[in-house]
């Protein structure tokens, strides 16, 4: 396929810019639009981009590690309030992709393996963060509530409610990772269709209504609203359905202490350390070059969304739009290469 036969550093740098765009801007947009399964879309898109790096790079380990570092630096500069787990997810995906595609090479099995492990890590990381913030009492609340609901229907279950919830949640990430790995290996065929659709839509106006929802970074106030809601609901469940063994003061104090430590101590220190690492002139120029592309990527992404169409709340629509954006930038890179 002609539009995918690109194996140079310029192409890898464009993929790096797309990855940074996903981590910095796409998540904020999906949150603003209230799209469900945001983490699945963002994580899946990152996995797709890393897989393409592994496919086309002559030195996957070196190039993917370098790209991971740049993405972390851009993310720290554009979204300094992003929680530490967000950086850890990017770092894990980059390291895993670098190792897999360097030592196992690019194949159907390695793509599926990489996608599956990366998505499972993303799912488990969120559960671990919830446990750190809220403690075991969060899962006890689910168990008590689940047991109460079953009793109202004169039913019983040998499996705890939290086990069902965790199993369902991880199951979504497992099957998405499996499907994503299989889907990525047939990217070439879809890329041809995406390029054709893009050419046919030349001159189509941008959907201004959807553009108004754009957010460059995640809203910290949204996090606090969700956090306080979960804390209040957990406390109410313990008050109404719990017994004397629950110490509500301890639950609230422990949760507030954990959130303070993670978001106001560990996170600022990590962000400060990352920014110090980006003090070199060469890195600053690359970071600036990537950041300068965000406005053009945003415009192209909105056009891709309009071409893909679909319901605003449907998460798969946004993933397909990113696939189109990746395909278009591959085509442009190849076209500029032939012109030169």
C-alpha positions, 0 to 999 in steps of 0.5 A: 500500500503506497500511502503507508510505505513511510519509514523515516524519522519525520513520520515517527515524529508525526506519530509522536505528535499525534500521541501527544495530542491524544494524551493532552487534548482528546481526553479533555474533549471526551470528558467535556462531551461526557463520552463514556469509556474515555479511558478505553478510547484514549488508551486504545488510540495510544496503543494503536500509535505505538503499534504503528511505531513498532511496525515502521521504526528500524529501531523500535526500542530507541524510537518508542522510548524517545517518543514516550519521553517527548509525550510525557514532557508535552503532557507535563507542560500542557496539563500539569494538573494531570494525576500521576497515574496518567503519566504512569500509564503513558510510561508503561505503554511506551516501555511495554511497546518498546520491549515487545516490538524490539525483541519480539518484532511486529506480527499479529501475535505481538500486536495482540499481546501488546494491546491486551497487556496495555489495556489490562494494565490501564484497567487495573491501575484505575482500580488500584488508584480507587483502593489507594484513595478510598481504601477497602471501605469502598469495596465493603460499601459495594458488598453491603449495598449489593447484598441488600439489593439481593435480599430485597428480591429474596436472593443470595449470591456466594460472590461479593458485589465488588467482585462482580463489579471488578470482573465486569470492569476488567472484562471490558478492558480485556475484550477491548484489548483483544479486539483492538489487537486484531483490528490494528493488524488490518489497519491498512485496508481501513486507511485506504477507505479513510483517505478516500472518504477524506478526499471526497469531503474536501470543502465540507464545513466544520461542525461548529456546534461540536467544536464548542465543547473542546477542552485542551486539558482535563477539568480539575473541578470535574475530578473533585465533583466525582470524588466528593460524590463517591465519598458521600455515597460511600458514607451514606451506604455505610450509615444506612446499611453498615453496622458498628464496625465501620468508622466513618470518620476514619474512612473520610480522614483516610480518603482525604489524606490519600488524595492530598498526598497523591495530588498535592505532594507526589504529583507536583514533585513529579511534574517539577522533576519532568519539567527540569528534564526538559530544560535542554534546548533540543528537547524544548524545540521538539516540545514546542514543535509538537505543541504548535501542531495541536491547532492543526490536529484539532481542526483535522480531528473535528473534520474526521469526526464530521466525516465519521458521523455517528452519535455524540455519546458513542465512544467508538466514533472517536476512536475511528476518527483518530484512525482517520487522522492517523491515516491522513497524516501518513498520506500527507507525509508520503505525498510530501516525500514524493513531491520532494 
